[in-house]
Amino acid sequence: MNKFYRIGFYLLGNIILAIGITLNTKTGMGVSPIISIPYTISNIWNINFGFITFVVYSVFVVVQFILKGKKREFRDLLQIPYGFAFGMFLNVFSAIMDIKYSTLWQQFIILAAAIIVTAIGAAMMVNMHFIPNPADGLAQAIGMKIHKDMGLGKNIVDCFSVVSSLIIALVAVGSPLAFGIGTIGAMIGVGRCIALFNLLFKDKMCNLAGMQAA
């Protein structure tokens, strides 16, 4: 039964995370940092969003292998099929979620919902300690390489993603596509919402999953 809960929380977390990320793209206020590169490329060259997300995630896995050196593990490669499946989730939710708004306050409500939903999904997924999201895996690898924690690695990955997407958009079309107040909100708000979710629910989830909360 513990394994059932653990797998269930992990799968549900991935679905919720995909919904949150997709919701963020629908706000019209910028997207979350981690998908800013595939979002920008998808919009400029009309490439399938889920597919280009998979490609970018695969690159993240390759960089992880380089950074980890002798500490690399075979199971790290499982992040590649994970990236493919997650990209498909993004395609599905992008197709079925038709978000409409007419005022600024409605956009802010959608943004707040996107941040909260993204945080819940990310927390549920990460807490179960299965295959990490390739972006999280890269953040962890960077943290190890510079002898710091994953938090700093996450900041580096986020900053790299935002700067890269800005450069791509400015060179290709002369204006930013993925960056906005929603991007800043996601960079600040998701982490805080994860902390609150873990404070309220992490111990209960880990107990049901037969795990010790770290």
N, C-alpha and C positions, 0 to 999 in steps of 0.2 A: 504493500500500500504506500509506503514511503517513496518508493521509486516512481509509482504512478503520479504522486503529487509533484515530485521533482521534475519529471518529464513534462507534466501538464503545465506547471508554472513556467517552465522554459519556453515551451511552444506558444503558450498564451502571451508571454512577454514579447516574443518576436512579432506576433500578429499585432499586438497593441502598439509596439514600437513603429511598425510599418504604417499603421493608421496615423500615429502622431506625426511622423515625418511627412506623410502625404498631406495631412491637414496643414502643416506648416507651409507647404508649397502653394496651397490654395489661398493664403491670406492676402497675397499681393503686397506683402511688406518685407520680402526677403525670405530666404530659406535657412534651415539650420546649417551651421558651418560644415558639418561632415559630408553633406550631400551637395554642397555648393558647386563643386567641380563638375560632377555628372549632370546636375541641373543646368548649368551654364552651357556645357557642350551639347546637351540634348536640345536645348532651345535654339542655339545658334545654327547647328547643322541638321536639325530635325532627325536626330538619332533616337531610337527607343530609349526612354529614361531608365527602365529596368536593366536593359542590356548594358548601357554605358556605366551604370552603377556597379554591375558585376565586373566589368573591365577595370574600373578604378579600384575596386576592392581587391581584385587579383594582383594589381600592382602593389597595393599595400602589403599583401602577403609576401610577395617577392622581397620587398624592402625589409620586412621582418626577418626573413631568412638571412639576409645579408648582415643585419645588425646583430642578430643573436649569435652568429658564428657557430662555435662548437656547442652552444646551448640550445640550438634549434632542435625541434622534435618533429617526428613524422606527423603527429596529430595536428600540427600547425597547418598542414596542407588541407585539412578538412574545412578550413575557413573558405576555401575556393568554392566547393559545392554549396557551402552555406551562403556565400555571396550570390550565387546563381539563384538559389531558392528565395533569398530575401529580395533580390531584384524582381522576381516574379510577383512577390507580394506587393511591391510598390506599383508594378504595372496594373495589377488587379484593382487595388484601391484607388489609383489615379483615374481608372476608367469608370468606377462606380460612384465615386464621391463627386457630386455636382454641388459645389458650395457657391451660394450667391449672396452678395451683400451690396448695400447701397449707401452706407454711411461709414464714417471712420470708426465710430464706436463699435459697430458690428465687426469690423476688421480686428479690432483689439480683443473682442470677445473670442473670436476664432483663434487668434494668436495665443491668448491665454490658455484656451482649451488644448491647442497643439502642444504647448510647452508642458502642460500637466500630463497629457496622455503619453507624450514621448518619454517623460521622466519615469512614469509608472512602468511602461514597457521595458525601458532600459534597466531599471532596478530589478524587476522580476527576472529578466534574462541573466544579468550578471550574477545575481545572488545564487543562482543554481549551479554555477561553475561547470558548464558544459563548453561547447565550442563558442569562443567569443566572436562578437562582431569584428570583422577585419580591422576596422578603425580603432576599436578598443585594444585589439591585439597589437597593433602598431604603436599605440600610445604606451602600452606596457613595455614593448621592446625598446622604445626610445628612453623611457624612464630607467630601464636597466642599463642601457648603454651609457647614459650620463650620470649613473649612480644616484638617481633621484627617484621619487615615487611616480606612480602612474598618473597622478593628477597633473604634474608638470608636463608629462608626455602628452596628455590630453590637450593641454593648452597649446603645445607646440603643433600638434596635428590640426587643431582648429584654426590656429593662425595661418599655418601653411595653406590650408584648404581655402580660406577666405581670400588670402593674398593671391593665390594661384587663379582662383575663379575671377577675381577682379582684373588681373592681367590679361587672361584669355578674352574676357568680354571687351575690355577697352581696346585691345589690339584688333579684335575681329569686327566689332560693331561700334566702338567708340563710346560705349556707355555701360555701366554695371547692370547686370541682370539678376544676380542672385543675392546681392547685398542690400540690406535695408534695416530698419529698426527691428524687424522680426529676427534677423540674424543676431543682432546684439542681444535681444531678449532671450533667444535660445542659448547663447553662450553663457549668460548669467543665470537665467531662470531654471534651466533644466537641472543643473547641478544642485541648486537649492531645493528643488522639488524632490529630487532623488534622496537628498539627505532627510527631508521631512517624511517621505514615504518609508524609508528604512527605519526611521525612529519609531514610526507607528506600527509597521507591519513586518519588518525583516525577521525578528525573532519568531513570530508566529509562523511565517512561511517556512523558515528553516526547520522549525520543530516538526511541522507536517511533512517536510521532505526528508526527515531523518538526518539533518545536517546540523553542524554546530555553526552558529552565526559568527562570522569573523569580524 
